[in-house]
Amino acid sequence: MIKVLRIGHATFETPDIEKAIDHYTQVIGLALAGRDGKRAFLATKIGQLAIELVEGSECRCSKLSFEVAPTADFADMKKQLQAHGVPSDERSDGVPGMPHALTFQDPKGTTVELFRDWSTIGNDQQVVGAGALKLGHVAFAVQDPKVLAEFYGSVLGFRISDWIGDFFVFMRCNADHHAVNFITAKNVNMHHIAFELRDFSHLQTACDLFGQRRIPIIWGPVRLGPGHNVAAFHRDHDDWVVEVYCELDQMKDEELGYWDPRPWHRERPQRPKVWPADKAAFMWGPPPTPDFFRGRE
């Protein structure tokens, strides 16, 4: 089994790359680390690539990258993917800091890139906006989350952290409660993208920034159920839902099998489970606004 260790960056196609750059630098607080024709590369203030923007005719999340161990062998991973009936290809797309990758498609058609070698980019540029620490997770609306859960588990070594009913699954590849999640929907699309902040005071600063820029908060601040992160959601220039969060549950030891205990846990210890569909959304805070559900039939 291939073992993914960290989510790397997400690739967005956008009809207006200048507006995209403006939002993710001036609001989310990433640094423009490079331009290459119709592509732009945005890094966190600690130099990790978080977003690749590609000028395109429609808005979509076309690619996710994940880090594997530095000792991982691409030829061996290609054989493992082939054993699952998944064709793959080794290539370099000129992504700064990531010279080589193994690429393939997951069952919903998103390109997945596995990389082992990387370097920081951006030269520790000063950032404005919220100053996100890292890309935390990406959630997708899919027709059958069980199919994606099986693929990401059996092929890439993800573990199931929680379910909400039988329609929303949260999956981890390291100590973080989730790096990907999949929710049932009629149409396949990205559900939301999330960036980690330092702590609650950092989240408050981000919310103040949204207020100053007249960016509506469509849900939050709220402490969610699965993962227990404190979060606030807004929409970007392309109408994608973007989450900023802190205090996500951590599983420090897989053998112990429970989340690092926190005062807000209602179960002691808190273990992965299936949450009741009518009680899982959040622990405290306001309910989602109608705008949060817009376009999410």
Summary of the structure (lengths in Angstrom):
residues: 297
radius of gyration: 18.3
end to end distance: 35.1
largest distance: 52.6
contacts: 995
relative contact order: 0.15
helix: 16%
strand: 37%
